[in-house]
Amino acid sequence: YQMLAPPAPPETTVASSLVGKTGYVTVEVVPGSIIGKVRISNDMWSATAATRIPVGTPVRVVSSQGVHVVVEGLDMQQ
């Protein structure tokens, strides 16, 4: 099989490529801290935000800072 399809390099996700993607909070996001966790696709990311965001809230990535993301809560009433 490897002769037909040479092995591809492992794929990695860069935090900056997540901008605009949506997910949800799994550990409360707290301003000024990266203890919060969000699930985006199948990956978990450390997160911070301008406001406190509770567990289960849908979020959108607005930027990345190193290996963590900055998110904003989404209003599902829109």
C-alpha positions as CSV (number, residue, x, y, z in Angstrom):
1,Y,0.0,0.0,0.0
2,Q,2.8,2.5,0.8
3,M,4.2,2.0,-2.7
4,L,0.8,3.2,-4.1
5,A,0.3,6.0,-1.6
6,P,3.4,7.3,0.1
7,P,2.8,8.2,3.7
8,A,1.6,11.8,4.2
9,P,3.1,14.0,6.9
10,P,1.0,14.2,10.1
11,E,-1.6,16.9,10.0
12,T,-1.6,19.5,12.8
13,T,-4.0,22.3,13.6
14,V,-2.5,25.8,14.2
15,A,-4.5,28.0,16.5
16,S,-4.5,30.8,14.0
17,S,-6.3,28.5,11.5
18,L,-9.2,28.3,14.0
19,V,-10.3,31.9,13.7
20,G,-14.0,32.0,12.8
21,K,-14.6,28.4,13.7
22,T,-17.2,27.6,16.3
23,G,-17.3,25.1,19.2
24,Y,-18.5,25.0,22.8
25,V,-17.2,25.5,26.3
26,T,-16.2,22.4,28.3
27,V,-14.5,24.2,31.2
28,E,-15.7,27.7,32.1
29,V,-13.8,30.5,30.3
30,V,-12.6,33.2,32.6
31,P,-11.2,36.6,31.4
32,G,-7.4,37.1,32.0
33,S,-6.9,33.3,32.4
34,I,-6.4,30.3,30.0
35,I,-7.9,27.8,32.4
36,G,-11.0,27.7,30.3
37,K,-11.4,24.9,27.7
38,V,-13.3,24.8,24.5
39,R,-14.0,22.0,22.0
40,I,-13.6,22.9,18.4
41,S,-14.2,20.1,16.0
42,N,-12.6,17.1,17.8
43,D,-9.9,19.1,19.6
44,M,-9.7,20.7,23.0
45,W,-8.1,24.2,23.3
46,S,-7.2,26.4,26.2
47,A,-9.3,29.6,25.9
48,T,-9.8,33.1,27.3
49,A,-12.4,35.7,26.6
50,A,-13.4,39.3,27.4
51,T,-16.3,38.0,29.6
52,R,-17.0,34.9,31.6
53,I,-18.5,32.1,29.5
54,P,-20.2,29.2,31.3
55,V,-19.9,25.5,30.4
56,G,-22.0,24.4,27.4
57,T,-22.1,27.9,25.7
58,P,-21.5,27.9,22.0
59,V,-18.5,30.1,21.1
60,R,-16.6,31.5,18.1
61,V,-12.8,31.9,17.9
62,V,-11.9,35.5,17.4
63,S,-8.1,35.3,17.6
64,S,-5.3,33.1,18.8
65,Q,-2.4,33.9,21.1
66,G,0.3,31.2,21.0
67,V,-1.3,27.9,21.8
68,H,-4.6,29.2,23.2
69,V,-7.6,30.9,21.6
70,V,-9.6,33.9,22.3
71,V,-13.4,33.2,22.0
72,E,-16.7,35.0,22.2
73,G,-20.0,33.6,23.3
74,L,-22.6,33.1,20.6
75,D,-26.2,34.2,21.1
76,M,-28.3,31.2,19.9
77,Q,-31.3,33.5,19.6
78,Q,-30.0,35.1,16.4
